[in-house]
């Protein structure tokens, strides 16, 4: 009985209940330390349910991308962890306190680092803005009843707190919270050096997945009504950047990336004729246009800094540390190898770089 009362007292303090029995009216009654404890309890339950993927290469990639976004986010005083759950479900979610998960099934649909950054940036945005915490604070009496029920059945306060946070995650975010997470995620991906189109492509693909497989109703799909409005909002964020070169959707279901030089007379074009890597030609064009835009922000572009990493089924093209474009077998039709196709792509990127450098020289 003494232990039971101690647990109740701890929970009451956690939820900010005053001595008069009334809840504290102001926001912020859940401290950062308590937020982390609640998130940890929820994370333990999620990992117990799904299991964590035991693949160091995949885990390192997700953590690398996630930490690159944390480095530029607005809340760096807590520790963020990024893990892959061992399930083919297509989803992602964030627990309070910086515990962020990607489901293994999602990785197949987000093959590029930029796309995955779009997903993780959105989830980091929820943590930075403490959206789940604020939701718990608004519904504290409902949460208290659930926690006390867990204690009474012998589940213990930590387990009960994890269940409460899990219920809050399943209940979903408001439209305002989702819009805020979109804005935060866009800023993080941009500042971290990923394509400014990353969030937009992610939104397109999540919408398609929801139509094809059904909306699971929680995680990254949760409370995402009116996808067209979300995309319009994203274009508004992108407009001030005046992104160049530009992605162009062609009438034959292909796409291209174009930039006009020298008083609209000299046109550089990179055509993308096939879908590959789970991406339509237009998505590939958007991501490429965005990465080339990021490269030109560096100042003078060194043509020799374009490099290729070739494997058995693809070739990754980088400019220094920026992943630009992936060449797949579908792209290599007419070439003796994927490597030969990648070399041709690099040559075209070098031509673009030289034209950009010339333009910058003239501008000076």
N, C-alpha and C positions, 0 to 999 in steps of 0.2 A: 504493500500500500504506500509506504514511504517513497519507494522508487517511482511508483505511478504518479504520485503528486509532484515529484521533482520533474518528471517528464512534462506534465501539464504546465508547470510553471515555466519551464524552458520554452515550450511552444507559445505560451501567452506572451512571453518576452519577445520571441522571434517575430510574432505577428503584431507587436506594438499595442497590446491591450492595456489600457490604463487601469489604475487601482479601482476606479469606479465601475469597471466592467464595460466601459464604452471604448470603442476603437479610437486610436489617434486619428485626427481628421486630416493632418497634413501628409503629403507624399513623403517618401523617403524613410518610412518606418522600418523597412528591411535594410539593414546595413550591408555594406559590401562583403564583410566577412560572412554574414549569414547567407547572402546570395551565393557565395562560393560553396558554402556547406550544402545548401539545397541543390545546387547544380551538381556537386560531386555525388550526392545520394542518387539523383536522377540518372547520372551517367553510369553509375554502377549497375542500376537496374536495366538500362538500355543495353549495356554490354553483355549482361547476363542473359538477356532475351535473345539477342541476335548473334553474339560472338563478334570478335574483332578479327578482321582478315589478317592472316599471318603471311604477309608478302612484303618483305622489307623494301623492295624497289617501289612498289605502289605506295606504301606508307610514307616513304621518304619524299616521294613526289608530292603527295597531298600536303604533307607537313611543310615542305619547302614553299609551295605556293601560298599556303595559309599564312605562314610566318612573314612572307614578303608583304602581305596585305596588313598584317598586324603592325609592321614597322611604320606604316603610314596612317594608321587608324587614329581615332580621337580618344582612345582609352587603352593606353599601353601599360598601365600600372598593375594589371592582373596578368596571370599566366594563361595563355591560350593553348589548348591541345586540339589536334586534328587527327581523327582516326577514321578508318574505313570499316563499316559494319559488314559482316560476312553474310550478306543476303542479296538476292537478285532483284529485290525491290528497287524501284527507281525513285529515290528521294534523298533529302538532306535535311538536317535540323540543327538547331543550336540550343543548348541548355544554358541556364543562367551561369554566370561565373566563367564563361569562356570555354565550355566543353562543346566542341563542334564535330558533327558526324556527317560523313558522306556514305551513302549506301553503295555497295559494290556495283549494283545494277546501273547506277547513274553514270559510272565512269565510262561505260561503253558509248554513251550518248554525248559525252563531253570530252572528245579525244584531245583537244588542244589545251595547253596551259591557260590560255586566255578564257576559254569557256568555263573551265573549272574555277578559275579566279572569279568569274562572274557569280557562280553559285556561292563560293565561300565568302566573297565580299558581302553579298546580301545577308548571309547568316551572321557574319561578324557585325554587321550593322544592327541587327537585333540585340546583340550582346552589348554593344557600345551604348545604345539607347535604353538598355535595361527594360525592354518591352515586356518580357514575361514577368519580371519583378513588379512592374507597375500594375500589371493585370492581377497579380496575386494581392497586391495592396488594396486594389479596388474591391476585391471579392473576399476579403479576409475572413469574414464569418463563415462563409461556405467552406473555405479552406480549413478553418479551425475545426469544423464539424467532421470533416473527412479525416483530419489528422487524429482527432480524439477517437474516432471509430477504429482507426488503425491501432492506436495504443491499447484500446480496450480489448481488442482481439489478440493482443500479444505480438503484433507485428513490430512494435518499437517505433520510436520517434523518427529515426533516420529513414527507415523504410517508408514510413507514412509520409514524410516530407517529400521523398522522391516520387511517391505516387501522386501527391498533390501537384507537384510541378509537372509531372507527366500529363495529368488531366488538363492543366492550363495550356500546355503545348498542343494537346489534342483539340482544345476549345478554339484555338486559333487567335490570330492577331486581327486588329482592326484594319480597315483600309488605310487609315492615316499611318499606322505603324508599318504596314507593308510599303507604302510610298516612301516613308522615311528610310527604310532599309534599302530600297532601290537607290535612293539618292546617295546614301552612304556608300553602298557597294560600288556605284559608278565612280565616285571620287577615289576610292581606294584602288580600284583596278587601274584608273588613269595615272594616279601618283606612283603606283608600283611599276609602271612601265608596260602594262598590258594594253592590248588593242582597246580603244574607246568604244568599239562595237561589241565588246565581249558581253556586256549585260544585255544588250539588245538581242544578240543571237541566242543567248541563254533563254530569254523570255519567249522568243519564237519557238524554240525547241520544246520548252516545257508546255506551251500551249498545244503543240502537236501531240506530245506524249499523253497529255490529259485527254485529248480527243480519241487517240488510238487505243489507249489502255485503260482509260477511266481515271478520274481524279481521286487519289486516295484520301483526300480531305484533311490532310495534316502535313507537317513538315514544310518543305519548300513550296508545295502546291497549295498550302493552306491559305484561305482568305485572299485569293488572287482573282477577284472578280474583274470583269471588263478588261481583258488583256489588251484590247486596242487602246484604251485610255492609258494604260501603263506604258505602252510603246510610244504613244504620243508624248507622254511626259519625258521619256528617255530621249527622244529627238530634241526636245526643248533644252535638255541639259547638254546635248551634243552641239547644237547650233552655234553657240558662241565660239567653239573651237575652230570653226571653218576648216574642217578636215579635208585634206588633199594628200594623195589622190582620192578619187571617188569610186565607189562600187556602182556598177551599172548592170541592171538586169536586161538581158537581151531577149528578143522575141522568140528565139529558138530554144528557150529553156536553159541556155548557157548564161554565163555572166562574165564580166570583165572588170578590170581596175584601170582607170584612165586618169591621165593628167595632161593638161594643155600647157605648153610652154611657148615663149616667143610670140606674144600677141596673137594667140589662138591659131598659130600656123603649125606648130610642131606638137604632135600628139603622141604621147607614150601610152602604150596599151599592153596589158597582160591579160590574156584570155583564159578563162577556166571553162572547159567544155564538159566536164564530168562531175557527177556526185561521187564523193569518196570519203572514207573515214567517218561515215555517218552524217556527213554534211552535204547539203545541196550546193550547187555551184554559187548561188548568191550568198549563202552563209560564208563560204570559203572566200569569196570576194570581199565581203564586209570585214572579215577578220584580217585579211591581207592588207586592205586599204588602211585599216586602223594601225597595224604594226608599222607600215611604211610611214604613216604620219608620225608615229612615236620616234622613228629613226631620224626624221628630218628635224625634230626638236633638239637633237644633240648638237647641232651646229654643222660643221663640215662633215660630210659623209665619206669615209674611206672605202673605196670600192674593194680593196683587198681584204676588208674585214667581214665580207660575206663568206660563210663557211658551211660545209655540208657534213652531216653525220649520217652515214648510210648503214642500214641494216638489211635483213633478208627481204623484207616486204615493203619498205618505205625508206625515204631519205628526208631527214629534217634539215631545213635551211635556217641558219641563224645569222643575225648581224650582231657580232659581239655576244652579249648575253640575252638578246631579244630573239625569241622564237618567231620566225617570219611565216614560214609556209612548210607544209608537208607534201611531199611528192609520193603518190601511191602508184600501184601497178596500173590502175586505170588511166593515170596520166601519161604513162610511159609508152602507150601504143604508138608505134612508128619510130621508137628509139631502141637501140640495141640493149639498153638496160635502164633500170630506175636511176642509177648513178648518172648515166648520160643525159637523161631528162632533167635531173637536178642541176647538172652543170649548165645546161641550156637556160634554165630558170635563173640561175645565179648570174649568168652573162646579161640577161635582160634586166635584172635588178641593178647591176653595175652601170648599165646604160642610163637607167633612171637616176641613179646616184650622181652621175656626172652631169646630167641635165639640171638637177636640183642645185648642185654646187655652182654651176655656171650662173643660174638665176640669182643665187645669193651673192655671188661676186658682182654681178651687174647692179644689184640693189644697193650695194655699198657705195 
